[in-house]
Amino acid sequence: MMKEKTRIAVLVSGGGTNLQALIDAQNSGIIHSGEISLVISNNQNAYALTRARNAGIKALYISKKESKAQEAFETAIIEALEENDIDLIVLAGFMSILSERFTSRYDHRILNIHPSLIPSFCGQGYYGLKVHEAALEKGVKVTGATVHFVNEIPDGGEIIAQKAVEVEDGDTPEILQRRVMEQAEWIILPQAVERIADQISNAN
């Protein structure tokens, strides 16, 4: 009997470059214990939704504004996850902090990718280019990316994988962001997703 694949939902807010890395990893067989079954964005214009549709993946927009309250917004996400039998949630540039009510419901079932080596440059207010600006301002010689489980503390969950990337002379935040994506994020996120998906499918 073949074990069932772990059903994965990816939550995104922007362009979806990490989502694309996951789709590519699924197509190339790096991710084979799970499959991306759903993409949810809190941004109607997120290019990530287009990427999902182009790959034949169900894509939903759930508005935080229309939900008015955090609880209603999270309830709408939970309903979508349950309707689609989701086992594992991946936050890939999802710009909305999730409450403890949400994270404890999916304990050790939510992964996030953060563009630094946690515990450096992480937590409240550190996202996107701000992380790379802070790293350059501090003058660090090495940065990188971290995949971690999500709990109620921003970037506070247990670390699953990290990969270091060297900072080079003349780096701008944009150049560094691109290098961290290419040399770390797009490599360790698919690997971590496969590892956890494999554990979940073996446990089911």
C-alpha positions, 0 to 999 in steps of 0.5 A: 500500500502506497503511503498517502502524500502529505497535503501542503498549503503555502501561505504567501503575500507577494511575488511568491519566489519561494513558492516557485522554488517549492513548485520546482522542487515538487516537479523535479522530485525533491519534494515527493512525500508531499504535494502542494494542494493549496495556496492562500494569499492575504493580498489579492494582487500577489503574483504568487496566486498567478504562479499557483494557478499556472502550476494547476494549484488551487489558489485562494485570496482571503482578505484580512481587511474584509475579515475586519478582525484577526480571529475572523481572518484566521478562522477563514484560513482554518476553514480553507485548510480543513476543506482541503485536508491540509496536513502541513502549512508553509509560510513563504513570505506571508506578511501576517503574524498568526496568533497563538490560537492558530499556531497551537492548533497546528503545532509542529505543522507550520514552517516558515523561511526567514532570511537570516541566521536566527537568532540574528535579525529576527522577530517583530519588524524584521522582514523582507529587505529590512533583514538585509538592511540590518545585516549590512548596517551591522557589518556581518560577514556571514548571513543566510536563511533559516527554516523553523517551526512557527509558534506564537513568538515571531521567528521563535519556533524550533529551527529545522535547517540553516544555510550560511551565505557570505556577505560581499563587499559592495552588497546592497540590501537588494543584491544580498536578498537575491543571493540569500534566496538563490544560495540558501532559501530556495535550497533549504526550504524544499529540503525542509518541506520534504523532510517534514512531509515525509515524517507526517506521511509516515506517521499517518 
